[in-house]
Structures are given as structure tokens and as C-alpha cells.
Amino acid sequence: MNYRILIVDDSPLLRATARRAVLQAGAAPDNVREAKNGREALDALAKAPADIVLLDINMPVMDGFEFVEQKAKNPALAGVKVALVTTEGNKKRLDRMTQLGVVHYLRKPFEPEELRALVSELFQEGK
């Protein structure tokens, strides 16, 4: 698959687990990149586009909310899908993400099969 994926999480272990899962879902290794926080993610997207961002909410430097708000201000990023992969369980905070246009959500900890299913679903939506 030619989808470009950016995994954004401050945990190296989660990024590695997510990378394995998206590769197993069919992503090409060269199309999977990583960032430690929202600021790095925006910088990465400025250098090379992505189709899907797998985003944590709770991160240092720039959290997931700030990332989504900044992404929304950039018309060049309008087509980038965002899926939350987070420990966040606060309904108000998750509802806020929905209001910002994020409709896909996977709660950590997750089974790799769950992340593969989410990525496969996002791939299918892109067809």
C-alpha cells in the first residue's frame, strides 16, 4: 500500500509497536515515519506529507490537541486523517477531539490486531 503514515507518541515502545502493526497491515516501510510530539509531527508533515497520523493526546512540547488545532489552520494538511491512539479516557477531552474532526480512536494499551484493524479501516476509507 502506498499510504504514508506518521506515528506520533512520546513513548519509543509505543511507536515501535505501532510501526510493526502498520507494517503488518500493509504499509510500506519507507512510508512509515515517527515523531515524539505534536511539534515534531508538524515539522515532519512540512517536510513530507502523510495520509494518516496515529496520534497520542498526552505528550510534552505539543500535545495532541495543539497538534490537531494547528493542523486545522493549515489548508495543505486538510486531507490528512488523524486517528487517536491514547490512554486518554476523559469523555469531555475525547468529545473535544471529535469536535475538532478526529473520529477514529483506539485506547491504549491495545492489541496489535486492533491497531492493524484501525489502519486497515483507514486504508479502506481512502479508496
PAPADREN-410338 format. One record per atom (N, C-alpha, C, O): chain; residue in one letter; residue number from 1; atom name; x, y, z. Coordinates in nm, 4 decimals. Each point is the difference from the previous one (the first is absolute). Layout:
! residues N
<A A NUM CA <X Y Z>>
...
! end
This chain:
! residues 127
<A M 1 N <0.0843 -0.1185 0.0000>>
<A M 1 CA <-0.0843 0.1185 0.0000>>
<A M 1 C <0.0881 0.1239 0.0000>>
<A M 1 O <0.1087 0.0004 0.0578>>
<A N 2 N <-0.1554 0.1017 -0.1215>>
<A N 2 CA <0.0784 0.1210 -0.0134>>
<A N 2 C <-0.0355 0.1069 0.1025>>
<A N 2 O <0.0435 0.1144 -0.0133>>
<A Y 3 N <-0.1215 -0.1492 0.1151>>
<A Y 3 CA <-0.0369 0.0988 0.0990>>
<A Y 3 C <0.1205 0.0388 0.0841>>
<A Y 3 O <0.0817 -0.0840 0.0377>>
<A R 4 N <-0.0727 0.2138 -0.0093>>
<A R 4 CA <0.1091 0.0522 0.0817>>
<A R 4 C <-0.0542 0.0241 0.1402>>
<A R 4 O <-0.1008 0.0685 0.0176>>
<A I 5 N <0.1680 -0.1251 0.0818>>
<A I 5 CA <-0.0487 0.0038 0.1374>>
<A I 5 C <0.1028 0.0665 0.0896>>
<A I 5 O <0.1197 -0.0267 -0.0101>>
<A L 6 N <-0.1677 0.1134 0.0975>>
<A L 6 CA <0.0832 0.0645 0.1008>>
<A L 6 C <-0.0515 -0.0424 0.1371>>
<A L 6 O <-0.1161 0.0237 0.0335>>
<A I 7 N <0.2029 -0.0863 0.0453>>
<A I 7 CA <-0.0339 -0.0448 0.1348>>
<A I 7 C <0.0534 0.1045 0.0972>>
<A I 7 O <0.1197 0.0284 0.0018>>
<A V 8 N <-0.2099 0.0295 0.0799>>
<A V 8 CA <0.0393 0.1085 0.0899>>
<A V 8 C <-0.0286 -0.0414 0.1434>>
<A V 8 O <-0.1154 -0.0079 0.0420>>
<A D 9 N <0.2220 -0.0185 0.0323>>
<A D 9 CA <-0.0126 -0.0416 0.1394>>
<A D 9 C <0.1336 0.0230 0.0687>>
<A D 9 O <0.1052 -0.0169 -0.0615>>
<A D 10 N <-0.1087 0.0554 0.1886>>
<A D 10 CA <0.1241 0.0234 0.0727>>
<A D 10 C <0.0640 -0.1290 0.0501>>
<A D 10 O <0.1128 0.0033 0.0491>>
<A S 11 N <-0.1809 -0.1155 -0.0600>>
<A S 11 CA <0.0529 -0.1283 0.0444>>
<A S 11 C <0.0679 -0.0740 -0.1159>>
<A S 11 O <-0.0661 -0.0351 -0.0977>>
<A P 12 N <0.1981 0.0112 0.1077>>
<A P 12 CA <0.0679 -0.0760 -0.1052>>
<A P 12 C <-0.0579 -0.1411 -0.0157>>
<A P 12 O <-0.0076 -0.0518 -0.1114>>
<A L 13 N <-0.0329 -0.0096 0.2215>>
<A L 13 CA <-0.0574 -0.1337 -0.0056>>
<A L 13 C <-0.1315 -0.0005 -0.0783>>
<A L 13 O <-0.0232 -0.0878 -0.0831>>
<A L 14 N <-0.0624 0.1864 0.1104>>
<A L 14 CA <-0.1265 0.0074 -0.0732>>
<A L 14 C <0.0252 0.0260 -0.1480>>
<A L 14 O <-0.0654 -0.0600 -0.0853>>
<A R 15 N <0.1590 0.1481 0.0542>>
<A R 15 CA <0.0294 0.0264 -0.1409>>
<A R 15 C <0.0480 -0.1271 -0.0699>>
<A R 15 O <-0.0392 -0.0268 -0.1136>>
<A A 16 N <0.1231 -0.0507 0.1800>>
<A A 16 CA <0.0493 -0.1249 -0.0597>>
<A A 16 C <-0.1132 -0.1009 -0.0188>>
<A A 16 O <-0.0079 -0.0668 -0.1030>>
<A T 17 N <-0.0790 0.0563 0.2027>>
<A T 17 CA <-0.1143 -0.0919 -0.0092>>
<A T 17 C <-0.0935 0.0433 -0.1128>>
<A T 17 O <-0.0465 -0.0827 -0.0784>>
<A A 18 N <0.0197 0.2123 0.0713>>
<A A 18 CA <-0.0878 0.0521 -0.1053>>
<A A 18 C <0.0628 -0.0213 -0.1376>>
<A A 18 O <-0.0695 -0.0351 -0.0954>>
<A R 19 N <0.1993 0.0560 0.0850>>
<A R 19 CA <0.0694 -0.0208 -0.1281>>
<A R 19 C <-0.0175 -0.1446 -0.0475>>
<A R 19 O <-0.0334 -0.0241 -0.1161>>
<A R 20 N <0.0558 -0.0709 0.2055>>
<A R 20 CA <-0.0166 -0.1414 -0.0372>>
<A R 20 C <-0.1425 -0.0267 -0.0479>>
<A R 20 O <-0.0209 -0.0683 -0.1002>>
<A A 21 N <-0.0764 0.1226 0.1723>>
<A A 21 CA <-0.1401 -0.0254 -0.0342>>
<A A 21 C <-0.0364 0.0584 -0.1365>>
<A A 21 O <-0.0689 -0.0652 -0.0784>>
<A V 22 N <0.1143 0.1870 0.0493>>
<A V 22 CA <-0.0366 0.0592 -0.1295>>
<A V 22 C <0.0741 -0.0682 -0.1147>>
<A V 22 O <-0.0520 -0.0086 -0.1112>>
<A L 23 N <0.1725 -0.0397 0.1377>>
<A L 23 CA <0.0700 -0.0760 -0.1038>>
<A L 23 C <-0.0740 -0.1301 -0.0279>>
<A L 23 O <-0.0121 -0.0418 -0.1151>>
<A Q 24 N <-0.0377 -0.0222 0.2216>>
<A Q 24 CA <-0.0770 -0.1225 -0.0176>>
<A Q 24 C <-0.1334 0.0270 -0.0684>>
<A Q 24 O <-0.0569 -0.0893 -0.0626>>
<A A 25 N <0.0070 0.2116 0.0743>>
<A A 25 CA <-0.1253 0.0366 -0.0671>>
<A A 25 C <0.0218 0.0282 -0.1481>>
<A A 25 O <-0.0963 0.0165 -0.0749>>
<A G 26 N <0.2225 -0.0109 0.0321>>
<A G 26 CA <0.0270 0.0177 -0.1415>>
<A G 26 C <0.0721 0.1269 -0.0388>>
<A G 26 O <0.0218 0.0235 -0.1188>>
<A A 27 N <0.0160 0.0592 0.2146>>
<A A 27 CA <0.0731 0.1226 -0.0329>>
<A A 27 C <0.1427 -0.0350 -0.0401>>
<A A 27 O <0.0600 -0.0924 0.0547>>
<A A 28 N <-0.0069 0.1665 -0.1497>>
<A A 28 CA <0.1390 -0.0188 -0.0415>>
<A A 28 C <0.0918 0.0631 0.1048>>
<A A 28 O <-0.0294 0.1089 0.0494>>
<A P 29 N <0.1400 -0.1752 -0.0147>>
<A P 29 CA <0.0899 0.0529 0.1035>>
<A P 29 C <0.0458 0.1441 -0.0246>>
<A P 29 O <0.0116 0.0780 0.0946>>
<A D 30 N <0.0139 -0.0428 -0.2186>>
<A D 30 CA <0.0446 0.1364 -0.0309>>
<A D 30 C <-0.1096 0.1039 0.0187>>
<A D 30 O <0.0272 0.1200 0.0018>>
<A N 31 N <-0.1516 -0.1664 0.0123>>
<A N 31 CA <-0.1131 0.0921 0.0149>>
<A N 31 C <-0.0437 0.0190 0.1448>>
<A N 31 O <-0.1026 0.0631 0.0254>>
<A V 32 N <0.1779 -0.1161 0.0688>>
<A V 32 CA <-0.0351 0.0117 0.1421>>
<A V 32 C <0.1075 0.0831 0.0693>>
<A V 32 O <0.1176 -0.0364 0.0017>>
<A R 33 N <-0.1605 0.1488 0.0553>>
<A R 33 CA <0.0923 0.0884 0.0724>>
<A R 33 C <-0.0488 0.0174 0.1423>>
<A R 33 O <-0.1123 -0.0377 0.0334>>
<A E 34 N <0.1973 0.0948 0.0499>>
<A E 34 CA <-0.0330 0.0176 0.1413>>
<A E 34 C <0.0340 0.1410 0.0463>>
<A E 34 O <0.0883 0.0662 -0.0546>>
<A A 35 N <-0.1618 -0.0218 0.1579>>
<A A 35 CA <0.0283 0.1272 0.0669>>
<A A 35 C <-0.0295 -0.0171 0.1486>>
<A A 35 O <-0.0885 -0.0768 0.0379>>
<A K 36 N <0.1632 0.1489 0.0464>>
<A K 36 CA <-0.0135 -0.0122 0.1459>>
<A K 36 C <-0.1066 0.0903 0.0594>>
<A K 36 O <-0.0403 -0.0196 0.1147>>
<A N 37 N <-0.0067 0.1187 -0.1912>>
<A N 37 CA <-0.1007 0.0936 0.0517>>
<A N 37 C <-0.0629 0.0744 -0.1180>>
<A N 37 O <0.0404 -0.0165 -0.1150>>
<A G 38 N <-0.1389 0.0977 0.1466>>
<A G 38 CA <-0.0717 0.0725 -0.1038>>
<A G 38 C <0.0864 0.0953 -0.0804>>
<A G 38 O <-0.0195 0.0135 -0.1208>>
<A R 39 N <0.1146 0.0529 0.1850>>
<A R 39 CA <0.0892 0.0931 -0.0701>>
<A R 39 C <0.0827 -0.0757 -0.1042>>
<A R 39 O <0.0094 0.0420 -0.1153>>
<A E 40 N <0.0509 -0.1550 0.1575>>
<A E 40 CA <0.0769 -0.0809 -0.0953>>
<A E 40 C <-0.0889 -0.0504 -0.1129>>
<A E 40 O <0.0437 -0.0090 -0.1147>>
<A A 41 N <-0.1680 -0.0237 0.1472>>
<A A 41 CA <-0.0929 -0.0489 -0.1023>>
<A A 41 C <-0.0284 0.1081 -0.1038>>
<A A 41 O <0.0008 -0.0278 -0.1199>>
<A L 42 N <-0.0257 0.1499 0.1643>>
<A L 42 CA <-0.0246 0.1088 -0.0955>>
<A L 42 C <0.1229 0.0251 -0.0859>>
<A L 42 O <-0.0115 0.0236 -0.1203>>
<A D 43 N <0.1289 -0.0286 0.1816>>
<A D 43 CA <0.1238 0.0173 -0.0763>>
<A D 43 C <0.0152 -0.1118 -0.1034>>
<A D 43 O <0.0382 0.0252 -0.1143>>
<A A 44 N <-0.0682 -0.1482 0.1551>>
<A A 44 CA <0.0101 -0.1140 -0.0916>>
<A A 44 C <-0.0973 0.0139 -0.1165>>
<A A 44 O <0.0341 -0.0313 -0.1141>>
<A L 45 N <-0.1552 0.0783 0.1429>>
<A L 45 CA <-0.1007 0.0172 -0.1056>>
<A L 45 C <0.0379 0.1130 -0.0946>>
<A L 45 O <-0.0347 -0.0038 -0.1181>>
<A A 46 N <0.1055 0.1042 0.1689>>
<A A 46 CA <0.0457 0.1094 -0.0861>>
<A A 46 C <0.1068 -0.0491 -0.0981>>
<A A 46 O <0.0104 0.0507 -0.1118>>
<A K 47 N <0.0680 -0.1487 0.1539>>
<A K 47 CA <0.1071 -0.0531 -0.0853>>
<A K 47 C <-0.0517 -0.1028 -0.0999>>
<A K 47 O <0.0429 -0.0032 -0.1153>>
<A A 48 N <-0.1363 -0.0815 0.1614>>
<A A 48 CA <-0.0539 -0.1055 -0.0871>>
<A A 48 C <-0.1413 -0.0315 0.0466>>
<A A 48 O <-0.0220 -0.0218 0.1192>>
<A P 49 N <-0.0735 0.0189 -0.2101>>
<A P 49 CA <-0.1391 -0.0228 0.0389>>
<A P 49 C <-0.0247 -0.1407 0.0541>>
<A P 49 O <0.0799 -0.0914 -0.0202>>
<A A 50 N <-0.1917 0.0772 0.0886>>
<A A 50 CA <-0.0483 -0.1292 0.0481>>
<A A 50 C <-0.1486 -0.0074 -0.0303>>
<A A 50 O <-0.0671 0.1025 -0.0128>>
<A D 51 N <0.0165 -0.2237 0.0015>>
<A D 51 CA <-0.1429 -0.0202 -0.0208>>
<A D 51 C <-0.0718 -0.0221 0.1321>>
<A D 51 O <-0.1154 0.0390 0.0172>>
<A I 52 N <0.1865 -0.1029 0.0763>>
<A I 52 CA <-0.0582 -0.0374 0.1290>>
<A I 52 C <0.0972 0.0358 0.1112>>
<A I 52 O <0.1198 -0.0266 -0.0096>>
<A V 53 N <-0.1731 0.0878 0.1164>>
<A V 53 CA <0.0782 0.0261 0.1205>>
<A V 53 C <-0.0630 -0.0799 0.1134>>
<A V 53 O <-0.1185 0.0155 0.0296>>
<A L 54 N <0.1986 -0.1012 0.0336>>
<A L 54 CA <-0.0417 -0.0714 0.1207>>
<A L 54 C <0.0523 0.0823 0.1167>>
<A L 54 O <0.1211 0.0100 0.0196>>
<A L 55 N <-0.2117 0.0491 0.0580>>
<A L 55 CA <0.0345 0.1074 0.0925>>
<A L 55 C <-0.0346 -0.0319 0.1444>>
<A L 55 O <-0.1120 -0.0407 0.0309>>
<A D 56 N <0.2094 0.0597 0.0569>>
<A D 56 CA <-0.0242 -0.0024 0.1435>>
<A D 56 C <-0.0503 0.1390 0.0391>>
<A D 56 O <0.0249 0.0971 -0.0715>>
<A I 57 N <-0.0947 -0.0870 0.1831>>
<A I 57 CA <-0.0448 0.1312 0.0478>>
<A I 57 C <0.1004 0.0583 0.0983>>
<A I 57 O <0.0415 0.1151 -0.0132>>
<A N 58 N <-0.0030 -0.1946 0.1111>>
<A N 58 CA <0.0823 0.0487 0.1105>>
<A N 58 C <0.1483 -0.0151 -0.0314>>
<A N 58 O <0.0574 -0.1080 0.0141>>
<A M 59 N <0.0042 0.2199 -0.0574>>
<A M 59 CA <0.1420 0.0023 -0.0352>>
<A M 59 C <0.0602 0.1330 0.0438>>
<A M 59 O <-0.0711 0.0998 0.0124>>
<A P 60 N <0.2015 -0.0986 0.0111>>
<A P 60 CA <0.0658 0.1270 0.0319>>
<A P 60 C <0.0187 0.0848 -0.1257>>
<A P 60 O <-0.0255 -0.0463 -0.1111>>
<A V 61 N <0.0690 0.1672 0.1289>>
<A V 61 CA <0.0309 0.0979 -0.1045>>
<A V 61 C <-0.1279 0.0470 -0.0694>>
<A V 61 O <-0.0369 0.1167 0.0126>>
<A M 62 N <-0.0307 -0.2042 -0.0847>>
<A M 62 CA <-0.1286 0.0318 -0.0621>>
<A M 62 C <-0.0862 -0.1247 0.0079>>
<A M 62 O <0.0353 -0.1046 -0.0544>>
<A D 63 N <-0.1500 0.1164 0.1232>>
<A D 63 CA <-0.0873 -0.1161 0.0163>>
<A D 63 C <-0.0882 -0.0209 -0.1232>>
<A D 63 O <0.0059 0.0770 -0.0958>>
<A G 64 N <-0.0860 -0.1804 0.1002>>
<A G 64 CA <-0.0850 -0.0340 -0.1129>>
<A G 64 C <-0.1036 0.1064 -0.0342>>
<A G 64 O <-0.0307 0.0217 -0.1172>>
<A F 65 N <-0.0233 0.0450 0.2198>>
<A F 65 CA <-0.0977 0.1066 -0.0265>>
<A F 65 C <0.0641 0.1129 -0.0781>>
<A F 65 O <-0.0544 0.0464 -0.1002>>
<A E 66 N <0.1707 -0.0022 0.1466>>
<A E 66 CA <0.0689 0.1091 -0.0689>>
<A E 66 C <0.0357 -0.0400 -0.1430>>
<A E 66 O <-0.0105 0.0808 -0.0923>>
<A F 67 N <0.0529 -0.2064 0.0747>>
<A F 67 CA <0.0326 -0.0468 -0.1338>>
<A F 67 C <-0.1225 0.0097 -0.0914>>
<A F 67 O <0.0088 0.0541 -0.1103>>
<A V 68 N <-0.1228 -0.1064 0.1561>>
<A V 68 CA <-0.1208 -0.0005 -0.0831>>
<A V 68 C <-0.0446 0.1431 -0.0296>>
<A V 68 O <-0.0432 0.0290 -0.1115>>
<A E 69 N <0.0529 0.0605 0.2097>>
<A E 69 CA <-0.0373 0.1398 -0.0225>>
<A E 69 C <0.0919 0.0654 -0.1037>>
<A E 69 O <-0.0474 0.0726 -0.0874>>
<A Q 70 N <0.1780 -0.0979 0.0966>>
<A Q 70 CA <0.0946 0.0567 -0.0963>>
<A Q 70 C <-0.0198 -0.0609 -0.1388>>
<A Q 70 O <0.0079 0.0698 -0.1011>>
<A K 71 N <-0.0334 -0.1989 0.0974>>
<A K 71 CA <-0.0256 -0.0684 -0.1275>>
<A K 71 C <-0.1206 0.0624 -0.0702>>
<A K 71 O <0.0016 0.0201 -0.1214>>
<A A 72 N <-0.1058 0.0104 0.1986>>
<A A 72 CA <-0.1225 0.0570 -0.0564>>
<A A 72 C <0.0235 0.1374 -0.0628>>
<A A 72 O <-0.0739 0.0406 -0.0896>>
<A K 73 N <0.1750 0.0299 0.1358>>
<A K 73 CA <0.0307 0.1336 -0.0531>>
<A K 73 C <0.0791 -0.0056 -0.1296>>
<A K 73 O <0.0189 0.1025 -0.0655>>
<A N 74 N <0.0274 -0.2208 0.0279>>
<A N 74 CA <0.0837 -0.0137 -0.1180>>
<A N 74 C <-0.0770 -0.0717 -0.1111>>
<A N 74 O <-0.0177 -0.1216 0.0068>>
<A P 75 N <-0.0279 0.1937 -0.1076>>
<A P 75 CA <-0.0783 -0.0624 -0.1076>>
<A P 75 C <0.0737 -0.1137 -0.0702>>
<A P 75 O <-0.0639 -0.0910 -0.0529>>
<A A 76 N <0.1957 0.0944 0.0514>>
<A A 76 CA <0.0773 -0.1061 -0.0652>>
<A A 76 C <-0.0144 -0.1336 0.0721>>
<A A 76 O <0.0284 -0.1050 -0.0576>>
<A L 77 N <-0.0726 0.1085 0.1842>>
<A L 77 CA <-0.0146 -0.1224 0.0787>>
<A L 77 C <-0.1453 -0.0458 0.0118>>
<A L 77 O <-0.0302 -0.0922 0.0758>>
<A A 78 N <-0.0585 0.1555 -0.1496>>
<A A 78 CA <-0.1432 -0.0296 0.0121>>
<A A 78 C <-0.0333 -0.1458 -0.0291>>
<A A 78 O <-0.0916 -0.0548 0.0613>>
<A G 79 N <0.1626 -0.0087 -0.1520>>
<A G 79 CA <-0.0306 -0.1377 -0.0371>>
<A G 79 C <0.0638 -0.1053 0.0889>>
<A G 79 O <-0.0218 -0.1193 -0.0212>>
<A V 80 N <0.0995 0.1602 0.1194>>
<A V 80 CA <0.0679 -0.0945 0.0872>>
<A V 80 C <-0.0980 -0.0510 0.1059>>
<A V 80 O <-0.0564 0.0783 0.0764>>
<A K 81 N <0.0370 -0.2108 -0.0730>>
<A K 81 CA <-0.0886 -0.0607 0.1002>>
<A K 81 C <0.0754 -0.0157 0.1305>>
<A K 81 O <0.1189 -0.0319 0.0006>>
<A V 82 N <-0.1888 0.0547 0.1108>>
<A V 82 CA <0.0598 -0.0157 0.1322>>
<A V 82 C <-0.0800 -0.1034 0.0774>>
<A V 82 O <-0.1227 0.0069 0.0071>>
<A A 83 N <0.1939 -0.1027 0.0507>>
<A A 83 CA <-0.0612 -0.1006 0.0868>>
<A A 83 C <0.0717 0.0074 0.1343>>
<A A 83 O <0.1230 -0.0001 0.0055>>
<A L 84 N <-0.2001 0.0065 0.1026>>
<A L 84 CA <0.0586 0.0031 0.1336>>
<A L 84 C <0.0401 -0.1397 0.0438>>
<A L 84 O <-0.0748 -0.0961 -0.0176>>
<A V 85 N <0.1926 0.0864 0.0743>>
<A V 85 CA <0.0476 -0.1219 0.0646>>
<A V 85 C <0.0536 0.0493 0.1336>>
<A V 85 O <0.1133 0.0474 0.0087>>
<A T 86 N <-0.1962 -0.0589 0.0966>>
<A T 86 CA <0.0299 0.0717 0.1233>>
<A T 86 C <-0.0538 -0.0712 0.1235>>
<A T 86 O <-0.0880 -0.0856 -0.0092>>
<A T 87 N <0.1417 0.1220 0.1234>>
<A T 87 CA <-0.0526 -0.0483 0.1281>>
<A T 87 C <-0.1136 0.0891 0.0483>>
<A T 87 O <-0.0686 -0.0332 0.0966>>
<A E 88 N <0.0491 0.1447 -0.1628>>
<A E 88 CA <-0.1010 0.0975 0.0433>>
<A E 88 C <-0.1382 -0.0646 0.0033>>
<A E 88 O <-0.0441 -0.0603 -0.0979>>
<A G 89 N <-0.0229 0.0737 0.2110>>
<A G 89 CA <-0.1334 -0.0562 0.0139>>
<A G 89 C <-0.1039 0.1023 0.0403>>
<A G 89 O <-0.1177 -0.0329 0.0140>>
<A N 90 N <0.1605 0.1579 0.0048>>
<A N 90 CA <-0.0906 0.1053 0.0413>>
<A N 90 C <-0.0961 0.0332 -0.1143>>
<A N 90 O <0.0423 0.0448 -0.1065>>
<A K 91 N <-0.1717 -0.0672 0.1296>>
<A K 91 CA <-0.1000 0.0178 -0.1061>>
<A K 91 C <-0.0012 0.1421 -0.0555>>
<A K 91 O <-0.0110 0.0182 -0.1213>>
<A K 92 N <0.0220 0.0829 0.2079>>
<A K 92 CA <-0.0002 0.1389 -0.0482>>
<A K 92 C <0.1171 0.0256 -0.0940>>
<A K 92 O <-0.0151 0.0644 -0.1038>>
<A R 93 N <0.1316 -0.1157 0.1414>>
<A R 93 CA <0.1187 0.0208 -0.0837>>
<A R 93 C <-0.0127 -0.0757 -0.1328>>
<A R 93 O <0.0392 0.0511 -0.1048>>
<A L 94 N <-0.0936 -0.1718 0.1098>>
<A L 94 CA <-0.0194 -0.0757 -0.1238>>
<A L 94 C <-0.1070 0.0651 -0.0872>>
<A L 94 O <0.0131 0.0036 -0.1223>>
<A D 95 N <-0.1187 0.0476 0.1850>>
<A D 95 CA <-0.1036 0.0716 -0.0763>>
<A D 95 C <0.0589 0.1233 -0.0684>>
<A D 95 O <-0.0384 0.0345 -0.1118>>
<A R 96 N <0.1316 0.0312 0.1798>>
<A R 96 CA <0.0645 0.1173 -0.0601>>
<A R 96 C <0.0754 -0.0410 -0.1268>>
<A R 96 O <-0.0020 0.0719 -0.0999>>
<A M 97 N <0.0678 -0.1871 0.1044>>
<A M 97 CA <0.0699 -0.0471 -0.1196>>
<A M 97 C <-0.0992 -0.0278 -0.1122>>
<A M 97 O <0.0273 0.0301 -0.1162>>
<A T 98 N <-0.1413 -0.0870 0.1502>>
<A T 98 CA <-0.1036 -0.0248 -0.1013>>
<A T 98 C <-0.0446 0.1319 -0.0616>>
<A T 98 O <-0.0180 0.0086 -0.1215>>
<A Q 99 N <0.0001 0.0943 0.2042>>
<A Q 99 CA <-0.0378 0.1325 -0.0506>>
<A Q 99 C <0.1063 0.0567 -0.0932>>
<A Q 99 O <-0.0306 0.0756 -0.0922>>
<A L 100 N <0.1552 -0.1129 0.1173>>
<A L 100 CA <0.1099 0.0461 -0.0853>>
<A L 100 C <0.0154 -0.0852 -0.1259>>
<A L 100 O <0.0881 0.0254 -0.0821>>
<A G 101 N <-0.1744 -0.1271 0.0671>>
<A G 101 CA <-0.0012 -0.0791 -0.1222>>
<A G 101 C <0.0683 -0.1355 0.0087>>
<A G 101 O <0.0127 -0.0689 -0.1012>>
<A V 102 N <0.0316 0.0291 0.2204>>
<A V 102 CA <0.0645 -0.1300 0.0155>>
<A V 102 C <-0.1077 -0.1024 0.0356>>
<A V 102 O <-0.0615 0.0090 0.1062>>
<A V 103 N <0.0389 -0.1052 -0.1937>>
<A V 103 CA <-0.1100 -0.0945 0.0216>>
<A V 103 C <0.0458 -0.1414 0.0318>>
<A V 103 O <-0.0811 -0.0827 0.0417>>
<A H 104 N <0.2088 0.0531 -0.0604>>
<A H 104 CA <0.0515 -0.1341 0.0270>>
<A H 104 C <0.0766 0.0006 0.1305>>
<A H 104 O <0.0743 0.0936 0.0296>>
<A Y 105 N <-0.0935 -0.2011 0.0498>>
<A Y 105 CA <0.0570 -0.0032 0.1340>>
<A Y 105 C <0.0333 -0.1431 0.0397>>
<A Y 105 O <-0.0803 -0.0913 -0.0192>>
<A L 106 N <0.1989 0.0732 0.0743>>
<A L 106 CA <0.0416 -0.1289 0.0542>>
<A L 106 C <0.0630 0.0271 0.1359>>
<A L 106 O <0.0908 0.0821 0.0131>>
<A R 107 N <-0.1403 -0.1521 0.0867>>
<A R 107 CA <0.0468 0.0216 0.1377>>
<A R 107 C <0.1210 -0.0882 0.0292>>
<A R 107 O <-0.0011 -0.1197 -0.0288>>
<A K 108 N <0.1053 0.1796 0.0862>>
<A K 108 CA <0.1169 -0.0748 0.0462>>
<A K 108 C <-0.0299 -0.0544 0.1390>>
<A K 108 O <-0.0728 0.0649 0.0751>>
<A P 109 N <0.1246 -0.1791 -0.0381>>
<A P 109 CA <0.0784 -0.0888 -0.0860>>
<A P 109 C <-0.0910 -0.0701 -0.1001>>
<A P 109 O <-0.1180 -0.0224 0.0268>>
<A F 110 N <0.1731 -0.0111 -0.1400>>
<A F 110 CA <-0.0777 -0.0656 -0.1051>>
<A F 110 C <0.0730 -0.1256 -0.0443>>
<A F 110 O <0.1201 -0.0160 0.0218>>
<A E 111 N <-0.1946 -0.0706 -0.0833>>
<A E 111 CA <0.0586 -0.1175 -0.0631>>
<A E 111 C <0.0443 0.0416 -0.1406>>
<A E 111 O <-0.0694 0.0782 -0.0649>>
<A P 112 N <0.1817 -0.1280 0.0173>>
<A P 112 CA <0.0445 0.0359 -0.1350>>
<A P 112 C <-0.1075 -0.0226 -0.1061>>
<A P 112 O <-0.0084 0.0749 -0.0973>>
<A E 113 N <-0.0743 -0.1789 0.1162>>
<A E 113 CA <-0.1064 -0.0271 -0.0971>>
<A E 113 C <-0.0999 0.1156 -0.0058>>
<A E 113 O <-0.0545 0.0297 -0.1063>>
<A E 114 N <0.0306 0.0352 0.2202>>
<A E 114 CA <-0.0930 0.1138 0.0027>>
<A E 114 C <0.0549 0.1167 -0.0818>>
<A E 114 O <-0.0741 0.0644 -0.0743>>
<A L 115 N <0.2029 -0.0375 0.0880>>
<A L 115 CA <0.0599 0.1088 -0.0767>>
<A L 115 C <0.0040 -0.0351 -0.1481>>
<A L 115 O <-0.0257 0.0856 -0.0846>>
<A R 116 N <0.0575 -0.2095 0.0529>>
<A R 116 CA <-0.0023 -0.0413 -0.1415>>
<A R 116 C <-0.1389 0.0193 -0.0582>>
<A R 116 O <-0.0136 0.0460 -0.1134>>
<A A 117 N <-0.0903 -0.0808 0.1897>>
<A A 117 CA <-0.1380 0.0162 -0.0479>>
<A A 117 C <-0.0326 0.1480 -0.0223>>
<A A 117 O <-0.0636 0.0357 -0.0992>>
<A L 118 N <0.1072 0.0495 0.1914>>
<A L 118 CA <-0.0248 0.1437 -0.0146>>
<A L 118 C <0.0689 0.0534 -0.1248>>
<A L 118 O <-0.0610 0.0729 -0.0782>>
<A V 119 N <0.1867 -0.1083 0.0591>>
<A V 119 CA <0.0736 0.0470 -0.1176>>
<A V 119 C <-0.0632 -0.0543 -0.1273>>
<A V 119 O <-0.0127 0.0725 -0.0987>>
<A S 120 N <-0.0267 -0.1983 0.1001>>
<A S 120 CA <-0.0664 -0.0576 -0.1177>>
<A S 120 C <-0.1294 0.0753 -0.0312>>
<A S 120 O <-0.0312 0.0253 -0.1163>>
<A E 121 N <-0.0436 0.0101 0.2207>>
<A E 121 CA <-0.1232 0.0778 -0.0183>>
<A E 121 C <0.0311 0.1355 -0.0620>>
<A E 121 O <-0.0694 0.0440 -0.0917>>
<A L 122 N <0.1728 0.0218 0.1410>>
<A L 122 CA <0.0392 0.1294 -0.0564>>
<A L 122 C <0.0461 -0.0149 -0.1448>>
<A L 122 O <-0.0283 0.0867 -0.0827>>
<A F 123 N <0.0992 -0.1959 0.0509>>
<A F 123 CA <0.0406 -0.0263 -0.1363>>
<A F 123 C <-0.1227 -0.0146 -0.0899>>
<A F 123 O <-0.0045 0.0554 -0.1098>>
<A Q 124 N <-0.0953 -0.1307 0.1579>>
<A Q 124 CA <-0.1223 -0.0239 -0.0776>>
<A Q 124 C <-0.0743 0.1300 -0.0259>>
<A Q 124 O <-0.0533 0.0205 -0.1090>>
<A E 125 N <0.0493 0.0681 0.2093>>
<A E 125 CA <-0.0681 0.1283 -0.0166>>
<A E 125 C <0.0660 0.0855 -0.1060>>
<A E 125 O <-0.0649 0.0832 -0.0634>>
<A G 126 N <0.1948 -0.1039 0.0443>>
<A G 126 CA <0.0746 0.0821 -0.0953>>
<A G 126 C <-0.0181 -0.0428 -0.1438>>
<A G 126 O <0.0429 0.0704 -0.0915>>
<A K 127 N <-0.1055 -0.1841 0.0701>>
<A K 127 CA <-0.0165 -0.0499 -0.1378>>
<A K 127 C <-0.1126 0.0704 -0.0706>>
<A K 127 O <-0.0278 -0.0293 -0.1163>>
! end
